[in-house]
Amino acid sequence: MISRFVILNARVKDSLCDEEIHFPPYDANQLRNILKQRAEKAFRDGILDGDTIPLCSAFSAEESGSARQALKLLYKAGDLA
């Protein structure tokens, strides 16, 4: 009898997990800090206007408090820039 082992990627294992973990929504200040950290690595100096990160964090905090949504807004802003 031949046994086969399948090694699953960590993302696949996470997707198959039945248990969900819920995080409380972030506030605008927390989102601003998250976006600043990402923007420092993602964009060259002078690409983003000074209001971009505060606006992305404020819109996301007001709507859902989701870091994922805030990052999508920042991505779109960078794409347009």
The first five atom37 places (N, CA, C, CB, O) and aatype in JSON, in Angstrom:
{
  "aatype": [12, 9, 15, 1, 13, 19, 9, 10, 2, 0, 1, 19, 11, 3, 15, 10, 4, 3, 6, 6, 9, 8, 13, 14, 14, 18, 3, 0, 2, 5, 10, 1, 2, 9, 10, 11, 5, 1, 0, 6, 11, 0, 13, 1, 3, 7, 9, 10, 3, 7, 3, 16, 9, 14, 10, 4, 15, 0, 13, 15, 0, 6, 6, 15, 7, 15, 0, 1, 5, 0, 10, 11, 10, 10, 18, 11, 0, 7, 3, 10, 0],
  "atom_mask": [
    [1, 1, 1, 1, 1],
    [1, 1, 1, 1, 1],
    [1, 1, 1, 1, 1],
    [1, 1, 1, 1, 1],
    [1, 1, 1, 1, 1],
    [1, 1, 1, 1, 1],
    [1, 1, 1, 1, 1],
    [1, 1, 1, 1, 1],
    [1, 1, 1, 1, 1],
    [1, 1, 1, 1, 1],
    [1, 1, 1, 1, 1],
    [1, 1, 1, 1, 1],
    [1, 1, 1, 1, 1],
    [1, 1, 1, 1, 1],
    [1, 1, 1, 1, 1],
    [1, 1, 1, 1, 1],
    [1, 1, 1, 1, 1],
    [1, 1, 1, 1, 1],
    [1, 1, 1, 1, 1],
    [1, 1, 1, 1, 1],
    [1, 1, 1, 1, 1],
    [1, 1, 1, 1, 1],
    [1, 1, 1, 1, 1],
    [1, 1, 1, 1, 1],
    [1, 1, 1, 1, 1],
    [1, 1, 1, 1, 1],
    [1, 1, 1, 1, 1],
    [1, 1, 1, 1, 1],
    [1, 1, 1, 1, 1],
    [1, 1, 1, 1, 1],
    [1, 1, 1, 1, 1],
    [1, 1, 1, 1, 1],
    [1, 1, 1, 1, 1],
    [1, 1, 1, 1, 1],
    [1, 1, 1, 1, 1],
    [1, 1, 1, 1, 1],
    [1, 1, 1, 1, 1],
    [1, 1, 1, 1, 1],
    [1, 1, 1, 1, 1],
    [1, 1, 1, 1, 1],
    [1, 1, 1, 1, 1],
    [1, 1, 1, 1, 1],
    [1, 1, 1, 1, 1],
    [1, 1, 1, 1, 1],
    [1, 1, 1, 1, 1],
    [1, 1, 1, 0, 1],
    [1, 1, 1, 1, 1],
    [1, 1, 1, 1, 1],
    [1, 1, 1, 1, 1],
    [1, 1, 1, 0, 1],
    [1, 1, 1, 1, 1],
    [1, 1, 1, 1, 1],
    [1, 1, 1, 1, 1],
    [1, 1, 1, 1, 1],
    [1, 1, 1, 1, 1],
    [1, 1, 1, 1, 1],
    [1, 1, 1, 1, 1],
    [1, 1, 1, 1, 1],
    [1, 1, 1, 1, 1],
    [1, 1, 1, 1, 1],
    [1, 1, 1, 1, 1],
    [1, 1, 1, 1, 1],
    [1, 1, 1, 1, 1],
    [1, 1, 1, 1, 1],
    [1, 1, 1, 0, 1],
    [1, 1, 1, 1, 1],
    [1, 1, 1, 1, 1],
    [1, 1, 1, 1, 1],
    [1, 1, 1, 1, 1],
    [1, 1, 1, 1, 1],
    [1, 1, 1, 1, 1],
    [1, 1, 1, 1, 1],
    [1, 1, 1, 1, 1],
    [1, 1, 1, 1, 1],
    [1, 1, 1, 1, 1],
    [1, 1, 1, 1, 1],
    [1, 1, 1, 1, 1],
    [1, 1, 1, 0, 1],
    [1, 1, 1, 1, 1],
    [1, 1, 1, 1, 1],
    [1, 1, 1, 1, 1]
  ],
  "atom_positions": [
    [[0.84, -1.18, 0.0], [0.0, 0.0, 0.0], [0.89, 1.24, 0.0], [-0.96, -0.01, 1.22], [1.8, 1.37, 0.82]],
    [[0.62, 2.13, -0.91], [1.39, 3.37, -1.03], [0.61, 4.49, -0.37], [1.68, 3.7, -2.53], [-0.55, 4.74, -0.69]],
    [[1.27, 5.15, 0.56], [0.62, 6.3, 1.2], [1.18, 7.57, 0.58], [0.82, 6.28, 2.75], [2.38, 7.67, 0.31]],
    [[0.33, 8.52, 0.38], [0.74, 9.79, -0.21], [0.49, 10.9, 0.79], [-0.02, 10.06, -1.53], [-0.57, 10.99, 1.4]],
    [[1.49, 11.71, 0.94], [1.37, 12.86, 1.83], [1.3, 14.11, 0.98], [2.55, 12.92, 2.84], [2.1, 14.32, 0.07]],
    [[0.36, 14.92, 1.3], [0.22, 16.19, 0.59], [0.62, 17.29, 1.57], [-1.24, 16.39, 0.04], [0.05, 17.41, 2.65]],
    [[1.57, 18.08, 1.16], [2.01, 19.2, 1.98], [1.29, 20.44, 1.47], [3.57, 19.39, 1.94], [1.44, 20.84, 0.31]],
    [[0.51, 21.03, 2.33], [-0.28, 22.2, 1.95], [0.44, 23.49, 2.31], [-1.65, 22.16, 2.62], [1.09, 23.59, 3.35]],
    [[0.3, 24.43, 1.45], [0.81, 25.78, 1.68], [0.09, 26.37, 2.89], [0.62, 26.68, 0.41], [-1.07, 26.04, 3.14]],
    [[0.76, 27.24, 3.63], [0.16, 27.85, 4.83], [-1.12, 28.61, 4.49], [1.15, 28.8, 5.5], [-2.07, 28.59, 5.27]],
    [[-1.15, 29.27, 3.34], [-2.37, 30.0, 2.94], [-3.53, 29.04, 2.72], [-2.13, 30.82, 1.67], [-4.66, 29.34, 3.1]],
    [[-3.25, 27.91, 2.12], [-4.3, 26.91, 1.88], [-4.82, 26.38, 3.21], [-3.78, 25.75, 1.0], [-6.02, 26.24, 3.4]],
    [[-3.91, 26.09, 4.13], [-4.33, 25.62, 5.45], [-5.21, 26.65, 6.15], [-3.1, 25.3, 6.32], [-6.21, 26.3, 6.77]],
    [[-4.83, 27.93, 6.04], [-5.63, 28.98, 6.66], [-7.02, 29.06, 6.03], [-4.93, 30.34, 6.54], [-8.01, 29.28, 6.73]],
    [[-7.09, 28.88, 4.72], [-8.38, 28.94, 4.02], [-9.29, 27.79, 4.43], [-8.16, 28.93, 2.51], [-10.51, 27.95, 4.49]],
    [[-8.71, 26.66, 4.71], [-9.49, 25.48, 5.07], [-9.9, 25.44, 6.54], [-8.71, 24.24, 4.74], [-10.72, 24.62, 6.94]],
    [[-9.35, 26.31, 7.31], [-9.62, 26.34, 8.74], [-11.06, 26.76, 9.0], [-8.65, 27.3, 9.46], [-11.55, 27.74, 8.45]],
    [[-11.74, 25.99, 9.84], [-13.14, 26.28, 10.16], [-13.29, 27.4, 11.17], [-13.81, 25.03, 10.68], [-14.34, 28.04, 11.24]],
    [[-12.28, 27.64, 11.94], [-12.36, 28.62, 13.01], [-12.0, 30.01, 12.49], [-11.43, 28.23, 14.18], [-10.98, 30.19, 11.82]],
    [[-12.83, 30.96, 12.79], [-12.57, 32.34, 12.38], [-12.13, 33.15, 13.59], [-13.82, 32.97, 11.72], [-12.61, 32.95, 14.71]],
    [[-11.22, 34.06, 13.34], [-10.77, 34.96, 14.39], [-11.23, 36.36, 14.01], [-9.21, 34.91, 14.58], [-10.94, 36.84, 12.92]],
    [[-11.94, 36.99, 14.89], [-12.46, 38.33, 14.62], [-11.62, 39.36, 15.37], [-13.94, 38.44, 15.02], [-11.36, 39.23, 16.57]],
    [[-11.2, 40.37, 14.64], [-10.42, 41.44, 15.23], [-11.3, 42.68, 15.35], [-9.15, 41.74, 14.39], [-12.12, 42.93, 14.48]],
    [[-11.14, 43.44, 16.4], [-11.9, 44.68, 16.51], [-11.44, 45.66, 15.43], [-11.75, 45.32, 17.92], [-10.29, 45.61, 15.01]],
    [[-12.33, 46.53, 14.97], [-11.95, 47.48, 13.93], [-10.86, 48.43, 14.43], [-13.18, 48.28, 13.45], [-10.82, 48.79, 15.6]],
    [[-10.0, 48.83, 13.5], [-8.97, 49.8, 13.83], [-9.55, 51.21, 13.8], [-7.78, 49.69, 12.84], [-10.51, 51.48, 13.08]],
    [[-8.96, 52.1, 14.59], [-9.37, 53.5, 14.5], [-8.45, 54.2, 13.48], [-9.31, 54.21, 15.92], [-7.49, 53.61, 12.98]],
    [[-8.75, 55.45, 13.19], [-8.01, 56.18, 12.15], [-6.53, 56.31, 12.48], [-8.62, 57.56, 11.97], [-5.69, 56.21, 11.58]],
    [[-6.19, 56.52, 13.75], [-4.78, 56.64, 14.13], [-4.02, 55.34, 13.92], [-4.66, 57.08, 15.58], [-2.89, 55.34, 13.44]],
    [[-4.63, 54.23, 14.29], [-3.99, 52.93, 14.09], [-3.79, 52.65, 12.61], [-4.82, 51.81, 14.74], [-2.73, 52.17, 12.19]],
    [[-4.82, 52.96, 11.82], [-4.71, 52.75, 10.37], [-3.65, 53.65, 9.75], [-6.06, 53.0, 9.7], [-2.92, 53.24, 8.85]],
    [[-3.56, 54.87, 10.23], [-2.54, 55.81, 9.73], [-1.14, 55.25, 9.98], [-2.69, 57.2, 10.41], [-0.28, 55.33, 9.1]],
    [[-0.92, 54.7, 11.16], [0.39, 54.1, 11.47], [0.69, 52.91, 10.57], [0.44, 53.67, 12.93], [1.82, 52.76, 10.1]],
    [[-0.29, 52.08, 10.33], [-0.12, 50.92, 9.45], [0.23, 51.39, 8.04], [-1.4, 50.05, 9.43], [1.16, 50.87, 7.41]],
    [[-0.52, 52.37, 7.54], [-0.28, 52.86, 6.18], [1.06, 53.55, 6.04], [-1.39, 53.81, 5.77], [1.72, 53.42, 5.01]],
    [[1.48, 54.3, 7.06], [2.79, 54.95, 7.02], [3.91, 53.93, 6.87], [3.02, 55.79, 8.28], [4.83, 54.12, 6.08]],
    [[3.81, 52.85, 7.64], [4.83, 51.8, 7.57], [4.88, 51.19, 6.17], [4.55, 50.71, 8.61], [5.96, 50.95, 5.63]],
    [[3.73, 50.93, 5.59], [3.69, 50.32, 4.27], [4.16, 51.3, 3.2], [2.27, 49.83, 3.95], [4.87, 50.93, 2.27]],
    [[3.75, 52.57, 3.33], [4.09, 53.58, 2.32], [5.59, 53.85, 2.29], [3.33, 54.87, 2.61], [6.14, 54.11, 1.22]],
    [[6.25, 53.78, 3.44], [7.7, 54.01, 3.48], [8.44, 53.0, 2.62], [8.21, 53.94, 4.91], [9.46, 53.32, 2.02]],
    [[7.93, 51.79, 2.58], [8.58, 50.73, 1.8], [8.09, 50.69, 0.35], [8.34, 49.39, 2.45], [8.82, 50.25, -0.54]],
    [[6.87, 51.16, 0.13], [6.26, 50.98, -1.19], [6.47, 52.15, -2.15], [4.81, 50.76, -1.02], [6.51, 51.95, -3.36]],
    [[6.62, 53.36, -1.62], [6.65, 54.52, -2.49], [7.95, 55.31, -2.33], [5.46, 55.42, -2.2], [8.55, 55.34, -1.25]],
    [[8.35, 55.93, -3.4], [9.49, 56.85, -3.34], [9.05, 58.14, -2.67], [10.06, 57.13, -4.76], [7.86, 58.46, -2.64]],
    [[10.01, 58.87, -2.13], [9.71, 60.16, -1.5], [9.07, 61.1, -2.5], [11.0, 60.79, -0.91], [9.48, 61.18, -3.66]],
    [[8.04, 61.81, -2.03], [7.39, 62.81, -2.87], [6.29, 62.3, -3.77], [0.0, 0.0, 0.0], [5.65, 63.08, -4.48]],
    [[6.06, 61.0, -3.78], [5.02, 60.43, -4.65], [3.63, 60.72, -4.1], [5.21, 58.92, -4.82], [2.74, 61.14, -4.84]],
    [[3.45, 60.5, -2.81], [2.13, 60.7, -2.2], [2.02, 62.1, -1.62], [1.87, 59.65, -1.11], [2.95, 62.61, -1.01]],
    [[0.87, 62.71, -1.82], [0.56, 63.99, -1.2], [0.47, 63.78, 0.32], [-0.78, 64.59, -1.77], [0.15, 62.68, 0.77]],
    [[0.74, 64.79, 1.09], [0.72, 64.69, 2.55], [-0.63, 64.31, 3.13], [0.0, 0.0, 0.0], [-0.7, 63.81, 4.26]],
    [[-1.71, 64.53, 2.38], [-3.04, 64.2, 2.87], [-3.5, 62.79, 2.5], [-4.03, 65.2, 2.34], [-4.55, 62.35, 2.96]],
    [[-2.74, 62.1, 1.69], [-3.18, 60.8, 1.18], [-3.37, 59.78, 2.29], [-2.18, 60.27, 0.18], [-4.44, 59.16, 2.39]],
    [[-2.37, 59.59, 3.12], [-2.46, 58.58, 4.18], [-3.55, 58.94, 5.2], [-1.11, 58.43, 4.89], [-4.34, 58.07, 5.56]],
    [[-3.62, 60.19, 5.69], [-4.71, 60.53, 6.61], [-6.1, 60.32, 6.0], [-4.57, 61.97, 7.06], [-7.02, 59.88, 6.69]],
    [[-6.26, 60.64, 4.72], [-7.56, 60.44, 4.07], [-7.92, 58.96, 3.94], [-7.58, 61.11, 2.7], [-9.04, 58.56, 4.23]],
    [[-6.95, 58.17, 3.49], [-7.2, 56.72, 3.36], [-7.56, 56.11, 4.7], [-5.97, 56.01, 2.77], [-8.48, 55.29, 4.79]],
    [[-6.84, 56.51, 5.74], [-7.13, 55.94, 7.06], [-8.47, 56.44, 7.6], [-6.0, 56.3, 8.04], [-9.2, 55.67, 8.23]],
    [[-8.79, 57.69, 7.37], [-10.07, 58.23, 7.85], [-11.26, 57.57, 7.14], [-10.12, 59.75, 7.64], [-12.23, 57.18, 7.79]],
    [[-11.18, 57.43, 5.82], [-12.27, 56.79, 5.07], [-12.47, 55.35, 5.52], [-11.99, 56.84, 3.56], [-13.6, 54.9, 5.71]],
    [[-11.38, 54.64, 5.68], [-11.48, 53.24, 6.08], [-12.0, 53.1, 7.52], [-10.12, 52.56, 5.94], [-12.82, 52.23, 7.8]],
    [[-11.52, 53.96, 8.42], [-11.98, 53.9, 9.82], [-13.46, 54.21, 9.91], [-11.18, 54.88, 10.7], [-14.19, 53.59, 10.69]],
    [[-13.91, 55.16, 9.12], [-15.32, 55.55, 9.15], [-16.21, 54.44, 8.61], [-15.54, 56.83, 8.33], [-17.3, 54.2, 9.14]],
    [[-15.75, 53.77, 7.57], [-16.59, 52.76, 6.93], [-16.55, 51.41, 7.65], [-16.17, 52.58, 5.5], [-17.59, 50.82, 7.94]],
    [[-15.33, 50.92, 7.93], [-15.25, 49.56, 8.48], [-14.16, 49.34, 9.51], [-15.06, 48.61, 7.37], [-14.23, 48.4, 10.29]],
    [[-13.14, 50.19, 9.52], [-12.01, 49.97, 10.4], [-11.09, 48.87, 9.92], [0.0, 0.0, 0.0], [-10.31, 48.32, 10.69]],
    [[-11.19, 48.54, 8.64], [-10.43, 47.44, 8.06], [-9.08, 47.93, 7.52], [-11.24, 46.78, 6.94], [-9.01, 48.85, 6.71]],
    [[-8.02, 47.29, 7.98], [-6.68, 47.61, 7.46], [-6.59, 47.2, 5.99], [-5.58, 46.9, 8.29], [-5.93, 47.87, 5.2]],
    [[-7.23, 46.11, 5.65], [-7.21, 45.65, 4.25], [-7.83, 46.7, 3.33], [-7.97, 44.31, 4.1], [-7.3, 46.98, 2.26]],
    [[-8.95, 47.28, 3.74], [-9.6, 48.31, 2.94], [-8.7, 49.55, 2.85], [-10.98, 48.68, 3.53], [-8.57, 50.14, 1.78]],
    [[-8.09, 49.93, 3.95], [-7.2, 51.09, 3.95], [-6.02, 50.88, 3.01], [-6.7, 51.38, 5.36], [-5.61, 51.79, 2.29]],
    [[-5.48, 49.67, 3.02], [-4.36, 49.36, 2.13], [-4.79, 49.38, 0.66], [-3.77, 47.99, 2.47], [-4.03, 49.79, -0.21]],
    [[-6.02, 48.93, 0.39], [-6.53, 48.99, -0.98], [-6.66, 50.44, -1.45], [-7.9, 48.28, -1.09], [-6.32, 50.77, -2.58]],
    [[-7.15, 51.3, -0.56], [-7.26, 52.73, -0.9], [-5.88, 53.34, -1.16], [-7.97, 53.49, 0.23], [-5.71, 54.1, -2.1]],
    [[-4.91, 52.99, -0.32], [-3.55, 53.5, -0.5], [-2.96, 52.99, -1.81], [-2.66, 53.08, 0.68], [-2.3, 53.73, -2.53]],
    [[-3.21, 51.73, -2.12], [-2.74, 51.16, -3.37], [-3.31, 51.92, -4.57], [-3.11, 49.67, -3.46], [-2.59, 52.25, -5.51]],
    [[-4.61, 52.18, -4.52], [-5.27, 52.89, -5.61], [-4.72, 54.31, -5.73], [-6.81, 52.93, -5.39], [-4.51, 54.79, -6.84]],
    [[-4.47, 54.97, -4.61], [-3.91, 56.31, -4.62], [-2.52, 56.29, -5.25], [-3.85, 56.88, -3.19], [-2.18, 57.17, -6.05]],
    [[-1.72, 55.29, -4.89], [-0.39, 55.18, -5.47], [-0.45, 54.87, -6.95], [0.0, 0.0, 0.0], [0.38, 55.36, -7.72]],
    [[-1.4, 54.07, -7.35], [-1.58, 53.74, -8.76], [-1.93, 55.0, -9.56], [-2.68, 52.66, -8.93], [-1.42, 55.21, -10.66]],
    [[-2.79, 55.82, -9.0], [-3.18, 57.06, -9.68], [-2.02, 58.07, -9.7], [-4.41, 57.68, -9.0], [-1.88, 58.85, -10.64]],
    [[-1.2, 58.04, -8.64], [-0.07, 58.99, -8.58], [0.94, 58.62, -9.65], [0.6, 58.98, -7.17], [1.97, 59.29, -9.78]]
  ]
}
